[in-house]
Amino acid sequence: MATIDHKRNFIVSLTNTDGSIITDHEQKANMLWTNYKNKLGVSEFTSISYNLSSLLLMHNLEDLYANFTNGEIEGVIKNLPNSHAPGPDGFNGLFIKKCWNQG
């Protein structure tokens, strides 16, 4: 018979800047949130302007309609890690490599 000890980690109390001890959950949460916001800081937003024509380059997208070659598929399969599943089906890289070599 196996038993599991579920250890719960939680903050029992916090000490405020005036020395008072806080034990109420909502007060602890508010104190942590306030301190987080203060440490994070506040910045004022200034407008950002981009010259989109300099950021976006024109590309020839005709190749996107081409079919994959066997060499491209084989290159991807060879680079798959053996012990990881690249998709939700659970087939790992080793399985896919074995299937590719059988085909």
Secondary structure as GFF3:
##gff-version 3
##sequence-region A 1 103
A	DSSP	beta_strand	14	15	.	.	.	ID=ss1
A	DSSP	beta_strand	21	22	.	.	.	ID=ss2
A	DSSP	alpha_helix	25	40	.	.	.	ID=ss3
A	DSSP	alpha_helix	52	55	.	.	.	ID=ss4
A	DSSP	three_ten_helix	62	65	.	.	.	ID=ss5
A	DSSP	alpha_helix	70	78	.	.	.	ID=ss6
A	DSSP	alpha_helix	93	102	.	.	.	ID=ss7
###
